[in-house]
Amino acid sequence: MATVSQTDADSGVDAFREEVRTFVREHFPQELKGKSLAMGGVEIGGAETPDQKAWRKAIGQRGWGTPTWPKEYGGGGLNRKQAAILNEELARAGAYNPIGGMGVLMFGPTLLEYGNEAQKKEHIPPICRGEIRWCQGYSEPNAGSDLANLQTFAEDKGDHYLVNGQKTWTSGGQWAHKCFAIVRTDRSDKHNGISFLLIDMDSPGVEVRPITMISGTSPFCETFFTNVKVPKENLVGKEGQGWTIGKRLLQHERTNISGAGAGRGGPSLSDLAKKHSQVDSNGKLADQVLRDRIADVEIRWSSFLLTARRAVEESKAQGGVSEISSALKKLGTKLGQERAELAIEIMGKQGLGWEGDGFTGPELAGVRAWLYGKATTIYGGSTEIQNNIIAKRVLGMLDHQ
């Protein structure tokens, strides 16, 4: 059997790296250097600039916005080594992946696993090209932590379902084209009566009401369904399989909420401290206690990112995400909150701004990010829910009567 020599393998790696560098050099607008796709596109409600659109289309045509997804559905078809090189070269150039959102982070990987061929061919390519926004129809006013208590009902009408009910905390619902939702198709069984449906947000009977948060933004919505017709072909999997599919999707969500799917975000705490605190003659922070606190937070955050990356790679090698996503979500969100708290403390009175000329844009953004981050230990499954999952499914602990 023929084997590939190390020289040939290295040559292939070098050739791909040069291909990426050439692509970025030719297509990435320098005006976008250093920018990022905030919140995976959830908060971006306005129109794209010409530069943003051109960069998105260029990446989408290559499939590099979803680099490891199958090429036949519009993905890049890259192996993990190539995907790592792509990320390295984007970072080196100060570029970012312009294709994200819930379609990439949650729905797409789930559909690739549970969808039929027609559904994959219809929905995956526009996700890979960044042409469509998805939102999530999970939580309800009386079905948050106890998600399986959901009551939104999809009545079988032969060739379609008739959906009635309410969802809440619908991230980006006011901008989304489509919604992946778990609904009840059988009231007699709490878990097995749940199904997974795809709903067009422009369907008659869909009403979206944005919710203003303490951060001043409205990334979440209430969503109401009144006699909404949903074609039968929009059922993913089988009737009654929604709880299984929905839990799988939550594993993808929790991994990304934890920060495991991203690099370091925001300004360096040490750079922030040097701007707002005294430094000595060597340019070091004069406050030794503050130096120690910054080092502690940054070391733990870096350790988490490395551990999370390893755990995610191990899960992928075994066929996808796993219950370890609950541990990542629990730790990553808590560390993220600690880091934001320290950043606000470092800024002093400049970390108390809400609006006005006395504050810079980054300072105001830091305050809003700190407030927004308070929700991360709640949405996607609260910390208490993650503790239960870790105890039962990771540690193998069972309830004792």
N, C-alpha and C positions, 0 to 999 in steps of 0.2 A: 504494500500500500504506500502510495506517495505521501511524503511528509513535506511540510513547509519549513524551510530553514529559518533560523533566527534572523539571519540577514534579510531574507525576503520579507519576514514579518515586520522588521523594523523599517524596511523600505516602504511597505504599505502604510504604516503608521505615519511616517514622515510625509508621504505623498498626500494623505488625507489631511494632515495638519496644514500643508501648504494650500490645498484646495479650499479649506475653510478660511485661511488668511486672505486669499485672493478674493473669495466671495465677499467677505466683510469689507475689504478695502474698496471693492467696486460698488457695493449696495448700501452700506450703512451710512446714513446721513450724519455728518459730524455734529450737526445741531442737536442731535439726540444723545450725544456722548454723556455718560454719567447719569442718565435718567433711568427709570425703571417702570415696570408695569405694576403700578400700585394695586395691592390686593387682588392680583390676578385679573384685573379689569372690572371688579365688582363696583368700584366707586366711580368708574369712568362713564359718565352719562352723556358727555358732550361729543361733538363730532371729532373725528380724527383730523389732525393737520395733514397736509400733503406729504410731509416727510414721514409721519407715523404710518400713513396708509401705504406708502411705497415700501417701507421697511417690512411691514406686515406681509404684504403681497410677495415680496422677494423670499422671505423666510418660508411662507406658506407653500409656495411653488416647489420648494426643495423638500418640504415635509419636515424641516428642521425645527419647527415649533413643537412638534411631538416626535422627537428624534428616534425613539425606539419602537414606535408603533408600526404595525405592518405596512409595508409600502403599497400593497394592493388597496388599502383604504385611505391612502393619502399621507401616511406617516413617512418618516425618514428611512425606516428599515435598518437603522444603524445598530451595531452591537454596543455593549456597554463601554468598551474602550473608546470607540469612535464618539459616542455621546459625551464622554468625559472630555475628550479633546475639543469637541465643539464648545462645550461650556467654558473650558479654559481659554480658548481663543476669543470668545465673545467677551469674557471678563478682561482679557488683556487689552482689547480694543476699546474698553469702556462701553461696550454694546450690551443690549439686553434682549431676551426672548420676548417678542411682542405678542405672542399668542398664548393666552392663558384662560383664566376664568374657570367656572365650575364644569364646563364641558371637558376641559383638559384634566383638571385636578380630581374630579369625582366621577362624572357621568360616563365619559369616554372609556376609561379603564373597565368600568362595570359593564357597559354595553358590549365591549369586546369579549367579555367572559360569558355573558348571559343572553345577549341579543341573537336573533336569527340573522341569516345572511342578508336578507332584504333590509333589515333595520341598520345593520352595519354599513351597507353601501349607501343608504340614504343619509345617515346622521354623522358618521365618523369623518368623511372628507371635509364638510364645511367646518367642523370643529378644528381639523388640522390646518385649515386655511385661515382660521380666525374670523370667519364670516358670520358666525351665529353666537348668540348669548343664551346660556341656559340658566335657569334658576331652580331652586329646590323646594318642593312642596312636601315637607315632613311635619314639623311641629304644628300643633293646634292649641287653642286656648286651654283645653283640658287634656292635652296630650303633649307634654314637654318631656320631662324625665321619664314618664311612663308613656313612651311614644306609641306602644302597641295599643293604647287606649283610643287611638284616633277614630273619628266618627265620619269623616268625609266619605260619602257613599257613592259608589259607581253602580248604577242599576243596569242590568243586562237588558238591552232593547233589540236583541237580534243581531244586527250588523254593527251596532255601536253601543257605547255606554252613555248613560246620562248621569253626569256628576253634579252633586250638590254638597256643599259644605264650606268650611273656612280653614285656611292655613295662616300661620303667623310667622314672623321672623323670616320672611321670604327675601333673602339677600338678592339685591339687584332686580327685584321683580318688576320695577317700573321700566327697566331697560331691556328685559329679557324677551327673546322671541319664542322660547319654548320652556316648558317646565317638566322636570321629572318628579313624579309624585307617587307616594304610597297612599292608597285609598282602600276602603273596605268594600269587598264584594260579597261578603258573607257575615251577617251579624251574629251567627251562632257560635263562631270560633274566634277567640281574641287574636291569636297569632296566625293561624292558617286561613283566616278570612280576609287577609290583606293581600292586595295585588299591586303591581308596579306599572303605572301608566305614564305615557308621554302626552302632554297637553299643549296645544298651541295657545300662546298667550293672547293672540288676537281673536280667539274664538268668541262668539256671542255668549254673554253670560259671565265672562271673566272680568272681575273688577279688582284693581290694585290701589291700595291706599298706603303711601309712604309713611313711615314712623320716624319722627325726629328724635335723635338720640341725644344724650348728655354732651356728646362731643360736638354737637351742632350739625352733624351730617344726617342724612336719611338713607343709609345703605340697606335698611330692612323695610319690609312692607307687611301689611295685612293683605291677604288675597282671598277673594270670595268667588265661589263657583255656584252659579244659579242655572240649573238645567243646561249644563255645558255638554255638547255632544262630542264624544271622543271615539274615533273609529276603532274597531276591534284590532286592527293591525298595529295599533299603538300600545298594545299590551306586551310588555317584556316578560319573557318566560311564560309560565302558566298561571292561571288563576290560583290564588292561594300561595304563590311562591314569593310574593312581594316582601314578606318579612325577611326571608333568606337573602334576597337580592339587596334589600334596603340596608341590612346590616353590613353586607360586603362593601357597599358604597360608603358607609360611615367609617369603615376602616381606612379607606383612601382619604376621606375628609380629615380624620383625626391626625393622620400622619402629616398632612400639609399644614393643619392648624398649629401643630407642635413646633413648626419651624424646621422639621427634619428634611423637608423638600427644598429648602432654600439655604442661601448662604447668610453671612452676617448682614443684618439690615441696620440702617441708620448710621449716624456719625459715631466715630470712636469715642468712648467715654473719656479716654485720656485727653484727646484733642478738645473735647467739649470742656473738660475741666481746666485745661490750660487757657482757654478763652475767657472763662468766668472766674477763675481763682488765681491767686498769686503763684508765681514761679520763682525759683531761686536763680542764682547766677549761672547755673548750668542748664537752665531751661526746664528743670524738673519741678513738679508740683511741690510747693512748700509744705503743704499739709500732708504729713506722713500718714495719718489715719485715713484720709481720703484716698491716698495712693493705695493703701492696703485694701480698702473696700472695693476700689475699681479693679484691682488685680484679682480679688476673690471672685467678683461677678464675671469678669471676662474669662478667667480660667475655667470656671464652671460652665459658662456658655460655650466656649470652644470645645470643652470635653464632651458636652452634650451633643454638639453638632457632629463630632467625629463618631461618637457612639451611635447616634441616630443613623448616620450614613451607613455604618456597618450593618446595623439591624435591618435597614431598608433593603440593602443589597442581599442580605441573607434571605429575607422574606421573598424577594423577587426570584432568587435562585430556586426557591422551593415552590414557586408557582404564583406569587403575588403577595399582597399585604396579609398581615395576620393580627392576632390579638395583641401583639407587642405594640401596635399602634396606640392602644389605650395607655400604656406606660409612657410612650413618647409624648402623647398629648398632655398627660398629667404633669410631667416634668418640664417639658418645653414651654408650656403656657405660663407656668409659675415663674420660671426663670425669666421669661420675656417681661412679665409684670415687674419683677424685681429690678431688671435693667432699666425699664422705663421710669420707675420710682426714683432710682438713683440719678438718672439724667435730669429729672425735674428738680431734685434737691441740689444738684450741681449748679443749675442755672440760677438758683436763688430767686430773687424777685422777677427776673426775666422768665422764670418758669411759671409765672402766675398769670401771664397774659392771655387774653381772649381775642382782643382786637385793638386797633389803634396804632399810631405812628411810633410809639415807644418800643415796639417789638418787631423783630425781624420775621420774615416768612418761616425760616426753619424753627425759630422759637415757638411761634404759634402752632406750627405743625407738630412740634414735640408735645405740646400740651394736649392737643387733640388725639395724638397717637396714644398718649398715656391714658386718657379717659376711654378711648375706644378699646384699649387692651384689657380693660376691666371685664369685658364680656367674654374673653377667650376661654376662661375657666368655666364658662357656663354653656355657650353654644357648642354644637357638635357633640353634646353629651357632657354633662357637668362633671366636675372632679369626683363627686360622690359616685356617680354612675361608673366612671372609669375605675374607681377603687373596687367596686363590685365585680366588674369584668376581670380585672387583674386577679382578684382573689379566687374567682371561680374558674376562669379559663386559662390563666397563666400559672397560678400557684396550685391549682387543683383542689382548692378548698371548697367544701360543700356545706350547705346549711345543716345545722344540727338542731333537731327538735328537742 
